[in-house]
Each structure stands twice: as structure tokens, then as C-alpha cells.
Amino acid sequence: MCNKSLVSITDYSKEDILRIINLTKKFDENPNRRLLEGKVCATLFFEPSTRTRLSFETAVNRLGGRIIGFSDAATTSSSKGETLKDTIAMVNNYADIIIMRHYLEGAARYASEVSSIPIINAGDGANQHPTQTMLDLYSIFKTQGTLEDLELTVVGDLKYGRTVHSLIIGMSHFNPTFNFVAPEELRLPETYKNFCDSHNIKYKEYTDFSPEVINNADILYMTRVQRERFTDLMEYEKVKNVYILKKDMIADTKENLRILHPLPRVNEIQQDVDDSPKAYYFEQAKNGVFTREAVICDALNINVE
């Protein structure tokens, strides 16, 4: 793998995570730094994205870099049958770093193995979304003052939710307690439960979105049920509105509780929750720019004062 690629959150040690958080704090304080002057960043989005793509592009622009790429694979040579390997080899000729989202699990890992420049995974199927994890970890750190010994309630699509899978791995260094709330059809895969067991991570599974799992949490992490991951739309209709967070449900929660969501939301958080000081999801999205600035500079070995 190219030395500084970020394909999975497992590519970062605990020390790496804390280093990126410290870098992110610097960009939070001053996001406009001309550190990418003369650098070209390629954004290859084989799968639709709004927040992630705009966040990365904002990060590059604030750093003074230039952007090439595409947001619709149908307009590229891959629609003509060009292999991913050839696409990556071609872009290697033009850019200093590749930011890639792909619908296939493992595509980012493969790209990193055939690329001579760093690859940053902006999401590969239902697998990993490491920069989302880093902005989640920064948001948790910023609101709680620590990453250690926190209780997190994670709600919704735990089967296909790549943000959830990455969050579990990222938090594993910091002695978390997890409450996993999901319908039977969207339960956390055995792979991640085995990961929790092997890393001595405390967790419980629930199908009810009860006061018990809300009121004891430091972080309430809501996710949407992802229609695009379902092959059977009847199954999607059955579970799409199973958990909806309403304002009265957070009345007795801890003072330090913060509500996170990787966005976009559909119906899983009612809009009246937005007015609560415990709602943090829009600030969380803003933190994504600072986090991605940190990850890009780290991948390119750029010193940040």
C-alpha cells in the first residue's frame, strides 16, 4: 500500500488518531492556510455524495490546492469499461493525491495497492468511511473533552452503515461502552461484534429505542436507513421509520449529551430537535472540513505549524 494512504480507520494507531485530532484543532482555529499551493487533488466519486465531496473540496480550496475529478462515474471512461486499475494509473499522472468514493467494498484498498500516490477513502460500499470516523472522533473529543470511557448509543442501520463500522474501530482505543439499537434486519454484523469481544469493548444490543439507552449516553449517534443498500424495497419500507428521535425524548438526558448524525437525515431526527443545545450534527459536518484538511496534509507529509 502507498505509505500514507488512508483506506480504513485501522490504518491509524491510537497515536495517529490523537495526532490527527491535534492537527484538526489547528485547522479549526485557522482553516485558511496556503499549504497545498502547487498541489493537485483528484476527487474520484464513483458513487453520489454531497457532504463528503463538498467537504473535501472545501478543504482543498481552503488549503490553496487545485481540484480535478468527477462526481458522476457515468461521464467517465469507466462507463466505457475502463478498469479501476487503469483509471488510477491515469490519474497518477495528473495529481498528487486521490480522494475516492466507490460503491464496491474493497475498491479503495485495491486502488491504494496499485497507486503511486496516496489514496484517501471517502467511502467504499458498506465497508469503511475513515475520514467520517475522524470527524466523528474530533466532534466527540471537542464536545466531551475526552475520548476515554464514554457511553455511545448508536441507532438505526448498523448492518450497512459504514460510518458505524468505522466508529467502532476508531473508538476501540478509548475504552468505550456501546448500546447498539437496530431492528433485527439491520443488526450489527457478527464481524463487528467479534471485534468488540476481541478488544474487550462492552456493548449491549437492543431493538427498542428506550429511555434507558438514551438517558445514560454521552453520545447519541443516529443513522438513516439507507435505501440504496436494499435490493428489496419492501424490506426498506418495513424498517425505514422504525426509530425517530423527538425533542421530548431527550428531556431527561445527561447535560453533556450530544446528538451526532453522519447526514443526510431523512425522518430519523425530527426538526424540532435542531433547536436543542444537545443537537450537534450540523457542527459535526462543519468539523469535517477541518478534519479533512488535517488528513490531506498528513498524507502529503506537509508540516502544519
LOTI-906203 format. One line per field, with one value per atom (N, C-alpha, C): residue number from 1; residue in one letter; x negated, y negated, z negated. Coordinates in steps of 0.001 Angstrom, whole numbers. Layout:
! residues N
i: (NUM,...)
aa: (A,...)
east: (X,...)
north: (Y,...)
up: (Z,...)
This chain:
! residues 305
i: (1,1,1,2,2,2,3,3,3,4,4,4,5,5,5,6,6,6,7,7,7,8,8,8,9,9,9,10,10,10,11,11,11,12,12,12,13,13,13,14,14,14,15,15,15,16,16,16,17,17,17,18,18,18,19,19,19,20,20,20,21,21,21,22,22,22,23,23,23,24,24,24,25,25,25,26,26,26,27,27,27,28,28,28,29,29,29,30,30,30,31,31,31,32,32,32,33,33,33,34,34,34,35,35,35,36,36,36,37,37,37,38,38,38,39,39,39,40,40,40,41,41,41,42,42,42,43,43,43,44,44,44,45,45,45,46,46,46,47,47,47,48,48,48,49,49,49,50,50,50,51,51,51,52,52,52,53,53,53,54,54,54,55,55,55,56,56,56,57,57,57,58,58,58,59,59,59,60,60,60,61,61,61,62,62,62,63,63,63,64,64,64,65,65,65,66,66,66,67,67,67,68,68,68,69,69,69,70,70,70,71,71,71,72,72,72,73,73,73,74,74,74,75,75,75,76,76,76,77,77,77,78,78,78,79,79,79,80,80,80,81,81,81,82,82,82,83,83,83,84,84,84,85,85,85,86,86,86,87,87,87,88,88,88,89,89,89,90,90,90,91,91,91,92,92,92,93,93,93,94,94,94,95,95,95,96,96,96,97,97,97,98,98,98,99,99,99,100,100,100,101,101,101,102,102,102,103,103,103,104,104,104,105,105,105,106,106,106,107,107,107,108,108,108,109,109,109,110,110,110,111,111,111,112,112,112,113,113,113,114,114,114,115,115,115,116,116,116,117,117,117,118,118,118,119,119,119,120,120,120,121,121,121,122,122,122,123,123,123,124,124,124,125,125,125,126,126,126,127,127,127,128,128,128,129,129,129,130,130,130,131,131,131,132,132,132,133,133,133,134,134,134,135,135,135,136,136,136,137,137,137,138,138,138,139,139,139,140,140,140,141,141,141,142,142,142,143,143,143,144,144,144,145,145,145,146,146,146,147,147,147,148,148,148,149,149,149,150,150,150,151,151,151,152,152,152,153,153,153,154,154,154,155,155,155,156,156,156,157,157,157,158,158,158,159,159,159,160,160,160,161,161,161,162,162,162,163,163,163,164,164,164,165,165,165,166,166,166,167,167,167,168,168,168,169,169,169,170,170,170,171,171,171,172,172,172,173,173,173,174,174,174,175,175,175,176,176,176,177,177,177,178,178,178,179,179,179,180,180,180,181,181,181,182,182,182,183,183,183,184,184,184,185,185,185,186,186,186,187,187,187,188,188,188,189,189,189,190,190,190,191,191,191,192,192,192,193,193,193,194,194,194,195,195,195,196,196,196,197,197,197,198,198,198,199,199,199,200,200,200,201,201,201,202,202,202,203,203,203,204,204,204,205,205,205,206,206,206,207,207,207,208,208,208,209,209,209,210,210,210,211,211,211,212,212,212,213,213,213,214,214,214,215,215,215,216,216,216,217,217,217,218,218,218,219,219,219,220,220,220,221,221,221,222,222,222,223,223,223,224,224,224,225,225,225,226,226,226,227,227,227,228,228,228,229,229,229,230,230,230,231,231,231,232,232,232,233,233,233,234,234,234,235,235,235,236,236,236,237,237,237,238,238,238,239,239,239,240,240,240,241,241,241,242,242,242,243,243,243,244,244,244,245,245,245,246,246,246,247,247,247,248,248,248,249,249,249,250,250,250,251,251,251,252,252,252,253,253,253,254,254,254,255,255,255,256,256,256,257,257,257,258,258,258,259,259,259,260,260,260,261,261,261,262,262,262,263,263,263,264,264,264,265,265,265,266,266,266,267,267,267,268,268,268,269,269,269,270,270,270,271,271,271,272,272,272,273,273,273,274,274,274,275,275,275,276,276,276,277,277,277,278,278,278,279,279,279,280,280,280,281,281,281,282,282,282,283,283,283,284,284,284,285,285,285,286,286,286,287,287,287,288,288,288,289,289,289,290,290,290,291,291,291,292,292,292,293,293,293,294,294,294,295,295,295,296,296,296,297,297,297,298,298,298,299,299,299,300,300,300,301,301,301,302,302,302,303,303,303,304,304,304,305,305,305)
aa: (M,M,M,C,C,C,N,N,N,K,K,K,S,S,S,L,L,L,V,V,V,S,S,S,I,I,I,T,T,T,D,D,D,Y,Y,Y,S,S,S,K,K,K,E,E,E,D,D,D,I,I,I,L,L,L,R,R,R,I,I,I,I,I,I,N,N,N,L,L,L,T,T,T,K,K,K,K,K,K,F,F,F,D,D,D,E,E,E,N,N,N,P,P,P,N,N,N,R,R,R,R,R,R,L,L,L,L,L,L,E,E,E,G,G,G,K,K,K,V,V,V,C,C,C,A,A,A,T,T,T,L,L,L,F,F,F,F,F,F,E,E,E,P,P,P,S,S,S,T,T,T,R,R,R,T,T,T,R,R,R,L,L,L,S,S,S,F,F,F,E,E,E,T,T,T,A,A,A,V,V,V,N,N,N,R,R,R,L,L,L,G,G,G,G,G,G,R,R,R,I,I,I,I,I,I,G,G,G,F,F,F,S,S,S,D,D,D,A,A,A,A,A,A,T,T,T,T,T,T,S,S,S,S,S,S,S,S,S,K,K,K,G,G,G,E,E,E,T,T,T,L,L,L,K,K,K,D,D,D,T,T,T,I,I,I,A,A,A,M,M,M,V,V,V,N,N,N,N,N,N,Y,Y,Y,A,A,A,D,D,D,I,I,I,I,I,I,I,I,I,M,M,M,R,R,R,H,H,H,Y,Y,Y,L,L,L,E,E,E,G,G,G,A,A,A,A,A,A,R,R,R,Y,Y,Y,A,A,A,S,S,S,E,E,E,V,V,V,S,S,S,S,S,S,I,I,I,P,P,P,I,I,I,I,I,I,N,N,N,A,A,A,G,G,G,D,D,D,G,G,G,A,A,A,N,N,N,Q,Q,Q,H,H,H,P,P,P,T,T,T,Q,Q,Q,T,T,T,M,M,M,L,L,L,D,D,D,L,L,L,Y,Y,Y,S,S,S,I,I,I,F,F,F,K,K,K,T,T,T,Q,Q,Q,G,G,G,T,T,T,L,L,L,E,E,E,D,D,D,L,L,L,E,E,E,L,L,L,T,T,T,V,V,V,V,V,V,G,G,G,D,D,D,L,L,L,K,K,K,Y,Y,Y,G,G,G,R,R,R,T,T,T,V,V,V,H,H,H,S,S,S,L,L,L,I,I,I,I,I,I,G,G,G,M,M,M,S,S,S,H,H,H,F,F,F,N,N,N,P,P,P,T,T,T,F,F,F,N,N,N,F,F,F,V,V,V,A,A,A,P,P,P,E,E,E,E,E,E,L,L,L,R,R,R,L,L,L,P,P,P,E,E,E,T,T,T,Y,Y,Y,K,K,K,N,N,N,F,F,F,C,C,C,D,D,D,S,S,S,H,H,H,N,N,N,I,I,I,K,K,K,Y,Y,Y,K,K,K,E,E,E,Y,Y,Y,T,T,T,D,D,D,F,F,F,S,S,S,P,P,P,E,E,E,V,V,V,I,I,I,N,N,N,N,N,N,A,A,A,D,D,D,I,I,I,L,L,L,Y,Y,Y,M,M,M,T,T,T,R,R,R,V,V,V,Q,Q,Q,R,R,R,E,E,E,R,R,R,F,F,F,T,T,T,D,D,D,L,L,L,M,M,M,E,E,E,Y,Y,Y,E,E,E,K,K,K,V,V,V,K,K,K,N,N,N,V,V,V,Y,Y,Y,I,I,I,L,L,L,K,K,K,K,K,K,D,D,D,M,M,M,I,I,I,A,A,A,D,D,D,T,T,T,K,K,K,E,E,E,N,N,N,L,L,L,R,R,R,I,I,I,L,L,L,H,H,H,P,P,P,L,L,L,P,P,P,R,R,R,V,V,V,N,N,N,E,E,E,I,I,I,Q,Q,Q,Q,Q,Q,D,D,D,V,V,V,D,D,D,D,D,D,S,S,S,P,P,P,K,K,K,A,A,A,Y,Y,Y,Y,Y,Y,F,F,F,E,E,E,Q,Q,Q,A,A,A,K,K,K,N,N,N,G,G,G,V,V,V,F,F,F,T,T,T,R,R,R,E,E,E,A,A,A,V,V,V,I,I,I,C,C,C,D,D,D,A,A,A,L,L,L,N,N,N,I,I,I,N,N,N,V,V,V,E,E,E)
east: (-837,0,-867,-425,-1140,-1225,-2404,-2737,-1710,-1228,-379,1092,1506,2925,3737,5001,5945,7137,7145,8183,9196,8688,9519,9041,9920,9509,8477,8400,7371,5970,5881,4570,3984,4813,4368,4259,3125,2974,3644,3682,4210,3426,2115,1258,1561,1811,2171,3476,4452,5761,5604,4851,4665,3865,2931,2152,3054,3926,4838,5821,6258,7156,6457,5191,4441,4239,3991,3889,5220,6301,7631,7933,7517,7711,7041,5870,5166,5962,6558,7354,8697,9216,10438,10203,9022,8673,8371,7784,7446,7486,8638,8765,8132,7839,7340,5815,5169,3703,3289,2353,1963,929,1276,313,290,1305,1351,1042,403,24,-794,-346,-1061,-690,213,639,1978,2138,3392,4019,5276,6007,7103,7145,8165,9278,10516,11670,12424,12357,12985,14182,15380,16588,17417,17209,17948,19353,19631,20928,21349,22636,23073,22713,22405,22088,22294,22801,22898,21956,22234,21455,19980,19696,18295,17512,18089,17376,17170,18229,18099,17153,17180,16282,14830,14517,13154,12744,13636,13289,13111,13922,13735,12389,12027,10740,9586,9633,8565,8518,9680,9724,9184,9530,9042,7534,7000,5558,4806,5545,4893,4512,5062,4771,5731,5497,6377,7054,8247,9065,9360,9152,9658,10503,11280,12029,13426,14268,15646,16539,17821,18813,19870,19691,20634,19846,19728,18913,19459,20750,21339,20702,20058,19425,17955,17473,16054,15846,14569,14239,14584,14856,15279,16609,17423,18687,18440,17233,16849,16167,15990,15360,13946,13440,12084,12008,10947,10801,10409,10672,10272,8758,8043,6582,6100,6694,6280,6671,7827,8250,7272,6888,5949,4588,4123,2823,2836,3944,4067,4040,4804,4888,3558,2801,1460,578,839,44,365,1531,2018,2045,2170,2465,1408,1452,554,1222,2554,3308,4678,5239,6561,7512,8670,9757,10852,11210,12060,13223,14413,15570,15991,16301,16662,17759,18609,19733,19322,18109,17665,16788,17112,16259,14893,13851,12501,11886,12677,12148,11034,11188,10162,8864,8976,7775,7049,7808,7194,6522,7205,6639,5328,5269,4046,2886,3209,2166,1590,2354,1858,1459,1619,1333,-43,-687,-1974,-1801,-570,-280,742,840,1764,3227,3949,5395,6084,7071,7919,9296,9729,11015,12137,12994,14155,15419,15234,16342,16304,16285,16337,17469,18584,19743,20209,20523,20953,19780,18569,17374,16831,16073,15363,15555,15449,15523,14626,13290,12388,12345,12514,12479,13750,14865,16076,15811,15109,14775,13903,12933,12063,12824,13762,14527,15492,15985,16812,15997,14788,13930,13562,13289,12983,14202,15384,16608,16869,16611,16770,15760,14520,13468,13784,14227,14492,15647,16665,17839,17698,16894,16769,15462,14482,13188,12290,12767,12011,12629,11877,12429,12527,12005,11891,13183,13527,14561,15937,16316,17616,18635,19915,21002,21663,21718,22274,23470,24581,25754,25842,25783,25744,27040,27764,29145,29364,30069,30510,29930,29284,28759,27347,27259,25957,25392,26205,25754,24962,25515,24883,24150,24317,23777,22261,21556,20088,19564,20309,19846,19841,20812,20900,19745,19482,18405,17057,16804,15545,15480,16629,16652,16296,16805,16499,14997,14374,12932,12156,12558,11859,11942,13110,13298,12684,12290,11814,10585,9850,8630,8946,10217,10517,11533,11641,12484,13937,14603,15992,16970,18210,19341,20362,20809,21748,23121,24162,25520,25895,26136,26477,27978,28649,30107,30448,31061,31381,32490,33294,34236,33468,34113,33454,32807,33484,32989,31708,31426,30284,29318,29302,28411,26946,26118,24682,24161,23382,22838,21952,21927,21140,19666,19165,17760,17427,18318,18042,18331,19254,19455,18230,17693,16468,15309,15256,14224,14358,15588,15810,15359,15724,15346,13830,13155,11699,10949,11608,10969,11550,12282,12864,13712,14473,15375,16739,17235,18536,19644,20626,21751,22992,24144,25439,26220,27071,27909,29365,30050,31454,32229,33512,34401,35319,35466,36302,35445,35931,35275,35857,35365,35987,35259,35918,35235,33944,33896,32697,31448,31574,30397,30105,31077,30868,30313,30898,30604,29237,28643,27323,26174,26504,25469,24782,23497,22757,22910,22984,23151,24313,25240,26321,26040,25693,25271,26391,27139,28265,27785,28393,28095,29397,29361,30542,30499,31676,31763,31532,30510,30032,30770,31677,32464,31583,30464,29621,28908,28917,28262,29234,30516,31516,31795,31846,32276,33788,34356,35796,36411,37134,37693,38782,39422,40408,39722,38528,37756,37405,37027,36709,37925,39077,40295,40650,40326,40653,39857,38621,37737,37363,37776,37235,37559,38715,39107,39202,38404,38556,38091,37114,36627,36630,37380,37452,37189,36162,35815,36652,37383,38210,37651,37975,37372,37691,38922,39285,38513,37922,37171,35812,35331,34027,34161,35381,35636,34860,34689,34038,32631,32041,30695,29633,28415,27295,26991,26504,26229,25209,24261,23185,23549,24769,25158,25060,24492,24519,25037,25895,26510,25724,25212,24456,25234,24939,25542,24620,24244,23335,23995,25335,26094,25904,26858,28105,29107,29969,31060,32308,33206,34492,35567,36028,37052,36567,35306,34881,34616,34476,34405,35417,36414,37387,36734,37245,36593,36648,37598,37633,36449,35777,34568,33433,33465,32384,32148,33205,33104,32440,32281,31686,30175,29609,28146,27432,28193,27599,27473,28133,28027,26704,25893,24549,24239,25200,24892,24456,24963,24514,23102,22802,21430,20485,20978,20205,19800,20756,20451,19411,19519,18537,17147,17081,15796,15143,15950,15411,14396,14596,13638,12282,12286,11026,10328,11129,10566,9925,10608,10086,8871,8810,7583,6413,6670,5624,5190,6150,5841,5062,5471,4780,3335,3144,1778,922,1511,774,360,1284,983,-119,-203,-1212,-2469,-2547,-3710,-3982,-2905,-3032,-3014,-4000,-4102,-3095,-2404,-1403,-1859,-2121,-2596,-1417)
north: (1199,0,-1243,-2261,-3539,-4026,-4440,-4671,-5478,-6585,-7487,-7425,-6375,-6235,-6042,-6462,-6202,-5476,-4163,-3321,-2903,-2577,-2126,-2827,-2983,-3592,-2712,-1430,-550,-944,-1802,-2295,-3288,-3768,-4711,-4001,-4185,-3730,-4737,-4433,-5387,-6688,-6578,-7763,-8577,-7884,-8575,-9349,-8705,-9351,-10613,-10528,-11704,-12793,-12372,-13350,-14079,-13335,-13957,-14880,-14505,-15373,-16682,-16597,-17822,-18692,-18044,-18779,-19453,-18706,-19233,-20464,-20458,-21636,-22869,-22687,-23822,-24386,-23490,-23962,-24531,-24021,-24577,-26040,-26307,-27672,-28563,-27985,-28761,-27837,-27776,-26835,-27306,-28590,-29142,-29239,-28213,-28147,-27683,-28321,-28009,-26882,-25775,-24678,-23750,-23824,-22968,-23742,-24886,-25666,-24797,-24706,-23898,-22429,-22002,-20606,-20420,-19258,-18911,-17710,-17844,-16769,-16267,-14954,-14356,-13777,-14197,-13641,-12732,-11427,-10426,-9833,-10286,-9834,-8960,-7643,-6660,-6446,-7024,-6911,-8314,-8653,-10013,-10418,-11693,-12252,-13758,-14305,-15762,-16262,-15882,-16394,-16027,-14752,-14315,-14992,-15014,-15616,-17117,-17821,-19263,-19573,-18733,-18922,-18782,-17734,-17550,-18705,-19094,-20156,-21498,-21738,-22944,-22904,-21733,-21585,-21909,-21356,-21608,-23089,-23691,-25115,-25998,-25686,-26488,-26338,-25219,-24994,-25502,-26062,-26647,-25665,-24437,-23448,-23540,-22708,-22651,-21282,-21274,-20058,-19645,-18339,-17742,-16541,-16005,-14810,-14799,-13924,-13784,-13384,-13704,-13340,-12415,-12005,-11101,-10161,-8911,-7945,-7686,-7996,-7766,-8652,-9730,-10643,-10313,-9219,-8877,-7649,-7335,-6173,-4852,-4866,-3617,-3147,-4100,-3718,-3026,-3175,-2508,-1172,-863,408,295,-930,-1079,-499,238,840,-219,92,-815,-980,104,25,-999,-972,-1908,-3337,-3512,-4851,-5434,-4622,-5090,-5392,-4510,-4734,-6035,-6312,-7531,-8769,-8728,-9893,-10112,-9038,-9173,-10140,-10233,-11132,-12604,-12867,-14241,-14842,-14009,-14517,-14105,-14751,-14432,-13525,-13489,-12684,-12398,-11223,-10841,-10658,-11301,-11120,-10372,-9180,-8297,-7734,-7825,-7094,-6087,-4870,-3799,-2941,-2397,-1582,-169,250,1617,1651,2537,2739,3244,2669,3093,2335,1495,762,-192,-846,-1802,-1086,79,847,1260,1744,2139,937,-203,-1409,-1799,-1680,-2049,-1121,114,1093,879,223,11,-1446,-2296,-3721,-4078,-5031,-5534,-6809,-7321,-8497,-8099,-8864,-8473,-8441,-7455,-7330,-7606,-8474,-8668,-8112,-7167,-6508,-7410,-7845,-8665,-7813,-6512,-5576,-4506,-3237,-2130,-1182,-1309,-466,-589,546,564,862,665,1099,35,-944,-1888,-3322,-4252,-5686,-6394,-6238,-6641,-8133,-9005,-10435,-10859,-10178,-10419,-10027,-8922,-8496,-9528,-10069,-11064,-12343,-12752,-13945,-13616,-12365,-11941,-11952,-11411,-11365,-12779,-13653,-15040,-15710,-15462,-16038,-15528,-14244,-13679,-14309,-14387,-14986,-16449,-17185,-18616,-18861,-17988,-18198,-17567,-16520,-15810,-16119,-16680,-16968,-15754,-14607,-13359,-12353,-11310,-10159,-8940,-9060,-7919,-7671,-6369,-5905,-6506,-6658,-7247,-6159,-6489,-5595,-6152,-5327,-5745,-4869,-5500,-4791,-5030,-3942,-4021,-3408,-4182,-3837,-3774,-2735,-2712,-1574,-1920,-940,-534,508,976,2076,2573,3615,3026,2011,1419,118,-407,-1726,-1727,-2119,-2101,-3087,-4177,-5124,-4463,-3607,-2881,-1900,-1161,-161,-824,-1940,-2643,-3257,-3762,-4382,-3378,-2164,-1120,-882,-777,-523,-1722,-2926,-4128,-4326,-4047,-4225,-3093,-2004,-819,-1092,-2162,-2505,-3203,-3565,-4504,-3981,-2661,-2018,-2500,-2388,-2836,-1783,-2197,-1298,-1635,-618,-848,-259,-984,-455,-455,725,853,1056,99,139,293,1423,1693,2728,2685,3783,5044,6173,7457,7473,6837,6875,6073,5145,4243,4311,5448,5624,5533,5223,5151,6515,6552,7831,8510,9827,10618,10209,9808,9395,8317,7347,6219,6565,7492,7964,8772,9572,10312,9358,8265,7250,6675,6350,5821,6828,8085,9124,9263,9257,9461,8249,7075,5866,5444,6376,6137,4862,4635,3489,3924,3191,3503,3028,3898,3495,4307,3703,4380,4093,5034,4861,4694,3795,3517,3418,3749,3445,2276,1985,858,-386,-1498,-2800,-3416,-2922,-3208,-4325,-4933,-5942,-5425,-4139,-3553,-3777,-3550,-3652,-5096,-5987,-7396,-8160,-7933,-8786,-8554,-7386,-7103,-7440,-7878,-8059,-9414,-9418,-10670,-11144,-10167,-10446,-9604,-10250,-9558,-9702,-8587,-8598,-7999,-8890,-8463,-8205,-7232,-6979,-6790,-7070,-6821,-5394,-4860,-3588,-3882,-3252,-3622,-2842,-3527,-2891,-2271,-2941,-2478,-1162,-713,555,1745,1472,2538,2991,4309,4849,5090,5245,5462,4217,3427,2170,2406,3568,3893,3984,4540,4619,3216,2346,959,265,390,-260,213,1436,2040,1421,991,536,-940,-1651,-2993,-3998,-3862,-4826,-4180,-3155,-2388,-3171,-4049,-4860,-6332,-7124,-8569,-9296,-10137,-10896,-12181,-12346,-13541,-14334,-15618,-16510,-16063,-15607,-15219,-13994,-13238,-12042,-12361,-13604,-13954,-14849,-14960,-15852,-15438,-14146,-13653,-13118,-13512,-13022,-13792,-13258,-13897,-15263,-16175,-17536,-17563,-16632,-16610,-15840,-15278,-14508,-15370,-14798,-15438,-14423,-14915,-14076,-14255,-13151,-13158,-12403,-12737,-12056,-12313,-11261,-11477,-12230,-12343,-13058,-12413,-12502,-13241,-12501,-13261,-12646,-12617,-11706,-11654,-11968,-10937,-11154,-10818,-10355,-9759,-10775,-12057,-13120,-14185,-14404,-15446,-16823,-17737,-19036,-19871,-19598,-20377,-20065,-18943,-18611,-19584,-20157,-21044,-22212,-22650,-23806,-23479,-22212,-21807,-22048,-22528,-22662,-21318,-20235,-18901,-18392,-19079,-18714,-19247,-18358,-18769,-18365,-17827,-17216,-18212,-19437,-20408,-20915,-21101,-21445,-20292,-19074,-17869,-17900,-18251,-18339,-19421,-20545,-21615,-21136,-20337,-19780,-18917,-18418,-17584,-18309,-19605,-20371,-20408,-20710,-20819,-19460,-18407,-17061,-16653,-16941,-16532,-17354,-18593,-19362,-18665,-18212,-17535,-16236,-15437,-14143,-14330,-15302,-15550,-15987,-16926,-17398,-16292,-15459,-14329,-13346,-13050,-12099,-12609,-13929,-14528,-14978,-14595,-14940,-16442,-17219,-18676,-19115,-19849,-20305,-21423,-21342,-22349,-22996,-24273,-24978,-25324)
up: (0,0,0,733,716,-720,-1137,-2541,-3315,-2757,-3524,-3134,-2477,-2161,-3433,-3388,-4470,-3856,-4016,-3426,-4474,-5650,-6763,-8014,-8970,-10233,-10933,-10536,-11102,-10651,-9621,-9188,-10185,-11103,-12133,-13486,-14142,-15518,-16456,-17731,-18706,-18651,-18521,-18460,-17192,-16081,-14837,-15007,-15616,-15823,-16652,-17741,-18600,-17885,-17044,-16268,-15271,-14578,-13619,-14336,-15521,-16291,-16649,-17034,-17349,-16104,-14960,-13700,-13359,-13569,-13267,-14105,-15357,-16224,-15628,-15024,-14406,-13231,-12430,-11300,-11759,-12853,-13436,-13834,-14381,-14797,-13596,-12544,-11349,-10131,-9441,-8326,-7023,-6906,-5638,-5656,-5116,-5090,-3699,-3089,-1702,-1656,-2273,-2411,-1200,-344,847,2125,1981,3159,4111,5367,6358,6356,5469,5402,6117,6741,7416,6702,6325,5650,6585,6800,7667,6804,7071,6358,7322,7064,7935,7198,7548,6868,7809,7663,8453,7889,6732,6070,5652,5724,5391,3967,3811,2498,2560,1490,1384,307,-950,-2074,-1986,-1758,-1758,-647,559,1694,1475,1072,857,-300,-1313,-2458,-2034,-1257,-764,151,1039,1978,1258,232,-579,-1281,-1817,-2497,-1548,-325,651,1019,1238,1593,478,-754,-1885,-2069,-1576,-1660,-430,533,1703,2783,2736,3763,4931,5949,7114,7176,7747,7763,9197,9473,10705,10287,11215,10868,11423,10851,11318,10149,10299,9277,9846,11107,11761,12661,12229,12975,14365,14584,15913,16975,16549,17507,17735,17158,17247,18120,18328,19161,18490,17195,16540,17119,17613,18254,19593,20119,21376,21108,19832,19483,18975,18788,18255,16852,16566,15245,14216,12943,11870,11853,12116,12140,13165,14362,15407,15061,14456,14047,13030,12042,11014,11634,12530,13193,13988,14646,15442,14546,13465,12576,11845,11620,11010,11801,13106,13953,13730,13142,13079,11675,10659,9306,8290,7137,6022,4992,5005,4048,4653,4344,4847,3673,3775,2810,3552,3071,3859,3078,3660,3146,4207,3743,4672,4055,4909,4436,4042,4431,4123,2880,1957,790,1242,686,1035,2189,2863,4020,3616,2483,2040,1681,1057,712,1982,2953,4230,4881,4901,5514,4844,3523,2793,3135,3511,3840,5231,6112,7472,7723,6704,6876,6335,6993,6507,5686,5602,4772,3716,2622,1547,1999,1474,1680,351,359,-818,-487,-1286,-1078,-1574,-651,-1022,-1100,-1309,-1450,-387,-807,154,-239,491,224,-1216,-1824,-3230,-4150,-3642,-4360,-5309,-4802,-5656,-5180,-6113,-5806,-6831,-6678,-7762,-8068,-7057,-7391,-8117,-7845,-8639,-10089,-10281,-11642,-12332,-11618,-12238,-12599,-11759,-12124,-13264,-13311,-14446,-15738,-15670,-16864,-17312,-16352,-16716,-17351,-16803,-17359,-18776,-18991,-20337,-21289,-20854,-21691,-22010,-21006,-21177,-22144,-22118,-22971,-24352,-24453,-25732,-26460,-25732,-26341,-26460,-25991,-26069,-25110,-24793,-24082,-24998,-26186,-27093,-27884,-28030,-28973,-28727,-27457,-27124,-26772,-26969,-26580,-25326,-24282,-23000,-22635,-22337,-21838,-20340,-19575,-18106,-17578,-16749,-16419,-14908,-14445,-13058,-12246,-11143,-10202,-10605,-11400,-11865,-10967,-10064,-9137,-7984,-7326,-6149,-6464,-7659,-7983,-8155,-7101,-7157,-8194,-8460,-9482,-10855,-11099,-12373,-12498,-11436,-11464,-11758,-11105,-11327,-12721,-13210,-14533,-15627,-15502,-16492,-16554,-15380,-15330,-15877,-15483,-15940,-17441,-18021,-19472,-20288,-19622,-20355,-21206,-20890,-21642,-22968,-23204,-24282,-25303,-25420,-26430,-26396,-25250,-25169,-25679,-25915,-26107,-25029,-24285,-23192,-23504,-23134,-23052,-21576,-21023,-19606,-19469,-18833,-18698,-17225,-16870,-15464,-15383,-14309,-14071,-13704,-13831,-13555,-12173,-11192,-9818,-9632,-10556,-10392,-11569,-12232,-13378,-12964,-13942,-13699,-13242,-12154,-11679,-12722,-12660,-13616,-13616,-12446,-12335,-13359,-13505,-14398,-15854,-16072,-17447,-17896,-16986,-17297,-17567,-16799,-17026,-18436,-18830,-20185,-21236,-21035,-22000,-22105,-20961,-20966,-21515,-21549,-22073,-23432,-24045,-25380,-25428,-24363,-24306,-24841,-25829,-26417,-25475,-25246,-24400,-24737,-24437,-24532,-23265,-22885,-21706,-22121,-21429,-21717,-20400,-20464,-19348,-19708,-21009,-21444,-21665,-21152,-21331,-22608,-23729,-25030,-25773,-26791,-27618,-28240,-28539,-29156,-28299,-26977,-26113,-25717,-25914,-25594,-26791,-27957,-29122,-29734,-29494,-30078,-29135,-27934,-26904,-27013,-26634,-26440,-24991,-24074,-22652,-22133,-21435,-20746,-19252,-18610,-17205,-16367,-15685,-14851,-13426,-12761,-11348,-10592,-9287,-8459,-7937,-7651,-6943,-5468,-4897,-3565,-2470,-1824,-775,306,619,1725,1435,167,-178,-72,145,170,1602,1800,3091,3078,1887,1736,1105,1911,1402,363,381,-666,-2027,-2032,-3284,-3774,-2846,-3208,-3804,-3157,-3646,-5050,-5344,-6633,-7778,-7496,-8588,-8525,-7471,-7238,-8340,-8994,-10031,-11414,-11616,-12858,-14086,-13954,-15078,-14692,-15417,-15174,-16485,-16505,-17701,-17743,-18849,-19051,-20227,-20255,-21259,-22681,-22914,-24285,-24761,-23834,-24198,-24810,-24659,-25230,-26466,-26996,-28139,-29386,-29599,-30822,-30566,-29468,-29138,-29916,-29890,-30592,-29975,-30806,-30362,-29231,-29289,-28291,-27018,-26952,-25768,-24515,-23462,-22160,-21134,-20247,-19220,-17929,-17410,-16161,-15082,-13842,-12699,-11506,-10750,-9615,-8459,-8478,-7458,-6079,-5176,-5327,-6207,-6859,-7611,-6733,-7070,-6385,-7421,-8149,-9184,-10590,-10705,-11982,-13091,-12751,-13766,-13367,-14215,-13899,-13962,-13161,-13032,-14306,-15203,-16450,-17362,-17105,-17877,-17545,-16343,-15895,-16852,-17530,-18430,-19764,-20042,-21320,-21309,-22426,-22510,-22450,-22585,-22516,-21071,-20151,-18730,-18189,-17639,-17221,-15788,-15044,-13754,-12683,-12721,-11717,-12029,-13313,-13709,-13377,-13557,-13212,-11740,-10866,-9431,-9155,-9867,-9707,-10111,-11170,-11618,-10552,-9604,-8541,-7678,-7455,-6652,-7352,-8644,-9396,-9473,-9682,-9772,-8457,-7360,-6053,-5646,-6091,-5890,-6593,-7814,-8594,-7929,-7465,-6847,-5546,-4731,-3457,-3704,-4620,-4903,-5481,-6328,-6902,-5807,-4878,-3803,-2890,-2736,-1863,-2615,-3901,-4735,-4782,-4875,-4939,-6391,-6781,-8166,-8435,-9567,-9947,-11249,-11195,-12401,-13306)
